[in-house]
Amino acid sequence: MIDIQLDDRDLREALDRLQRRLSDLSPVMRDIGELLVERSKPRFATSTDPDGATPRTRGSTQARRH
């Protein structure tokens, strides 16, 4: 009979560290939220959507789509 033994302690420790780091996503979610807010502020100031359309151009673009 063949007997195979694996020492996976390093792998288990690495997976445990990864799980601990991923268990609280609050910091990354906070960063994403701050990024979205900062990118939205200029659009409010210029009244443009994420594609750069203004209410005037947006209306004509939407009318052509329908």
Backbone hydrogen bonds in HBPLUS format (Angstrom, degrees):
<---DONOR---> <-ACCEPTOR-->    atom                        ^
c    i                          cat <-CA-CA->   ^        H-A-AA   ^      H-
h    n   atom  resd res      DA  || num        DHA   H-A  angle D-A-AA Bond
n    s   type  num  typ     dist DA aas  dist angle  dist       angle   num
A0012-ARG N   A0008-ASP O   2.87 MM   4  6.12 165.9  1.89 158.5 162.5     1
A0013-GLU N   A0009-ARG O   2.86 MM   4  6.06 159.5  1.90 152.5 158.3     2
A0014-ALA N   A0010-ASP O   2.93 MM   4  6.12 158.3  1.98 146.9 152.9     3
A0015-LEU N   A0011-LEU O   2.89 MM   4  6.12 159.2  1.93 152.5 158.4     4
A0016-ASP N   A0012-ARG O   2.88 MM   4  6.06 151.7  1.96 145.6 153.5     5
A0017-ARG N   A0013-GLU O   2.95 MM   4  6.23 157.6  2.00 148.5 154.1     6
A0018-LEU N   A0014-ALA O   2.96 MM   4  6.18 160.6  2.00 147.9 153.5     7
A0019-GLN N   A0015-LEU O   2.89 MM   4  6.05 159.3  1.93 147.0 152.6     8
A0020-ARG N   A0016-ASP O   3.00 MM   4  6.23 156.0  2.06 147.0 153.1     9
A0021-ARG N   A0017-ARG O   3.02 MM   4  6.29 155.7  2.08 148.3 154.8    10
A0022-LEU N   A0018-LEU O   2.95 MM   4  6.15 146.6  2.07 148.2 157.6    11
A0023-SER N   A0019-GLN O   2.99 MM   4  5.91 117.4  2.39 140.1 153.6    12
A0029-MET N   A0025-LEU O   2.95 MM   4  6.09 163.5  1.97 162.5 168.0    13
A0030-ARG N   A0026-SER O   2.87 MM   4  5.95 154.2  1.93 153.2 159.9    14
A0031-ASP N   A0027-PRO O   3.04 MM   4  6.30 157.2  2.09 146.2 152.0    15
A0032-ILE N   A0028-VAL O   2.96 MM   4  6.20 157.6  2.01 148.1 154.0    16
A0033-GLY N   A0029-MET O   2.93 MM   4  6.10 161.4  1.96 146.9 152.0    17
A0034-GLU N   A0030-ARG O   2.93 MM   4  6.16 158.8  1.97 150.5 156.0    18
A0035-LEU N   A0031-ASP O   2.98 MM   4  6.17 155.5  2.04 145.7 152.5    19
A0036-LEU N   A0032-ILE O   2.96 MM   4  6.23 159.6  2.00 152.1 157.3    20
A0037-VAL N   A0033-GLY O   3.00 MM   4  6.24 159.0  2.04 149.7 155.2    21
A0038-GLU N   A0034-GLU O   2.95 MM   4  6.15 167.7  1.97 151.4 154.7    22
A0039-ARG N   A0035-LEU O   2.95 MM   4  6.14 152.1  2.03 149.0 156.4    23
A0040-SER N   A0036-LEU O   2.98 MM   4  6.07 133.4  2.21 138.9 151.0    24
A0040-SER N   A0037-VAL O   3.12 MM   3  5.10 130.5  2.38  95.3 108.9    25
A0041-LYS N   A0037-VAL O   3.09 MM   4  6.29 148.0  2.20 154.5 161.2    26
A0043-ARG N   A0040-SER O   3.01 MM   3  5.28 121.2  2.37 105.5 120.8    27
A0044-PHE N   A0040-SER O   3.09 MM   4  6.47 148.3  2.20 156.0 165.6    28
A0044-PHE N   A0041-LYS O   3.15 MM   3  5.29 123.9  2.48 100.1 113.7    29
A0045-ALA N   A0041-LYS O   3.13 MM   4  6.44 160.0  2.17 152.6 158.1    30
A0046-THR N   A0042-PRO O   2.96 MM   4  6.20 145.2  2.08 144.7 153.6    31
A0047-SER N   A0043-ARG O   2.73 MM   4  5.43 111.0  2.20 134.2 149.6    32
A0048-THR N   A0043-ARG O   2.98 MM   5  4.92 151.3  2.07 132.1 140.3    33
A0047-SER N   A0044-PHE O   3.34 MM   3  4.90 149.2  2.44  91.3 100.1    34
A0049-ASP N   A0053-ALA O   2.85 MM   4  5.42 149.4  1.94 144.7 154.2    35
A0052-GLY N   A0049-ASP O   2.82 MM   3  5.21 163.4  1.85 120.2 125.6    36
A0058-ARG N   A0054-THR O   2.63 MM   4  5.60 155.9  1.68 162.9 171.3    37
A0059-GLY N   A0055-PRO O   3.14 MM   4  6.12 155.9  2.20 139.4 143.1    38
A0061-THR N   A0057-THR O   2.98 MM   4  6.14 153.0  2.05 147.5 155.5    39
A0062-GLN N   A0058-ARG O   2.87 MM   4  6.03 162.7  1.90 153.6 157.9    40
A0063-ALA N   A0059-GLY O   3.00 MM   4  6.12 153.3  2.07 142.5 150.0    41
A0064-ARG N   A0060-SER O   3.20 MM   4  6.37 150.1  2.29 137.9 144.5    42
A0065-ARG N   A0061-THR O   3.17 MM   4  6.43 141.3  2.32 141.7 152.1    43
A0065-ARG N   A0062-GLN O   3.16 MM   3  5.07 124.5  2.48  92.5 106.8    44
A0066-HIS N   A0062-GLN O   3.32 MM   4  6.58 142.1  2.48 147.5 155.0    45
